[in-house]
Amino acid sequence: MRAKWSAVLVLVMITSLIVTACAPATPETVVQKETVVVEKEVEKEVEVTREVQVEVTPEPGVTNVVYLSAGTAEVEQDWNEKWVQEFNNTHEDIQIQYELVSWSDLLPKTAAMVAAGTPPDIAWYAPSQILEWYEGGLLEPLDDYLPEQIEELLPPIKDPAASDIIYDGNYYGLPFCLAGRAYVVRKDILAEAGYDTDELGNWDWQEFKEVAAAVTEPPNQYGTGIAFGEPRITAGYATPAYFLSNGLEDLTDFEDREAYIESLQMIDDLFPYTPEAQVSWKHADTLTAYMNGVTMLHSTGSFFYGDIKRQAPDIMSDEKTAVLPFPQGPQMDKPVVPWYTVGWVMFKASRNKEAAAEVLKFLGSKEAVNEWPMNMVPYEGITLEDRIRVSEFGEDLRWWLEDWHWLLDNTTPVSRPGYAPATEINKIFNEELLLMYQEKSDPETCYENLKERIEPILIAE
């Protein structure tokens, strides 16, 4: 199992971190509203994201830095647009050429640009992307370009045993946020079923299943859900809880057969408390289901507040929502909370490394990162009060931050480096899990099939 963050480092995080999420930025994201039938109860907001390229006509003496950004949350788009524009307005010799690319398209888009001889200069990363790019020899170490920013990072991020940005002793990523994973739950509906979320902080799998069963009232209300329509979400958000909370590193950790099958059995046991409509759900559908009271226990990240606060401020409140850790599996002695970073990388093939470094210094400044609307801040020296002071949500954000700080103080935090090739692995996992959901497979068969299909393509760290 990968190294855990020590209690001392957790205390450092509690005193110097802030919360709020991680996904995106695009000047031209198109939002269409349509009503769809999801077991007759969900009005769905669909984000139709097309690839957007903002061309900047080169002028003599001006260096263009191509920046690929991933994600769709409106609050993140606002942040990116503000700081990109501010940089372009204050730098005559460097201009950012900003492009939006969905998380699903980020790897293939980058590969195509590199192959065409027009590589991006910088791009967003999450754990799986940075690992795959590093293993492919595509990344430039940042140590010499950003020494001051690296020095200010929180101690856990600088721990080689836990970090998802350190490879071969060098830093290959500059985080703009520190993200956590947990369950966001409908506190109000659990209370109606007789559960006090303040008493569920040390729950285990059995209690989790009991809660899921208690709040399931088909056809309009279910315990939880899995977005089978988007493999990245199935593998990365909906199901990691059951592997990480049972002593496994991730869904590619096949070494402990018993623990892996136990995790799959837990997922199988939860299927009766999930809606049939989830077979076609994507990320946006899971948000809508939670907001509309269709699913009560949502496996997600610390970015979730920013995802839905503007759309459903009443739901994203201390009265109706709570944050709980991944429940403890049979191989663990305490609930867990996985942590990882999201940020920027610089590509080795970039022709504008010095200019790209200036962009990263600007976007990665404490002032800019403190305004990041989702997840935790990755730097030392920024307090919870600093975060609330600059947030558009103000005091409404406090309970969310305090819930996440409680998790840090009362659970087992574990690092969550990625795996590669993530796109192929996520697709395989989604296919095999769907067969189990359709009762065409069982946990033992699913384990054997996943192991047989994933191990030959898995890129070693």
ABEGO torsion letter per residue (X at the ends): XBBBBBAAAAAAAAAABBBGBBABEBAABBBBBBBBBBGGABBBBBBBBBBBBBBBBBBBGBBBBBBBBBEABAAAAAAAAAAAAAAAAABAABBBBBBBBBAAAAAAAAAAAAAAGBBBABBBBBAAAAAAAAAAGABBBAAAABAAAAAABBAAAABAAABAABBGGBBABBBABBBBBBBBBBAAAAAAAGBBAAAAAABBAAAAAAAAAAABBOAABBABBBBAABAAAAAAAAAAAAAAAAGBABAABAABAAAAAAAAAAAAAAAAABBAAAAABBAAAAAAAAAAGABABBBBBAAAAAAAAAABAAABBAAABBBBBBBBBAABABBBBBBBBBBBBBBAABAAAAAAAAAAAAAABAAAAAABABEBBABBGBBAAAAAAABAAEAAAAAAAAAAAAAAAABBBBBBBBBOBAAAAAAAAAAAAAAAAAGABBAAAAAAAAAAAAAAABBBX
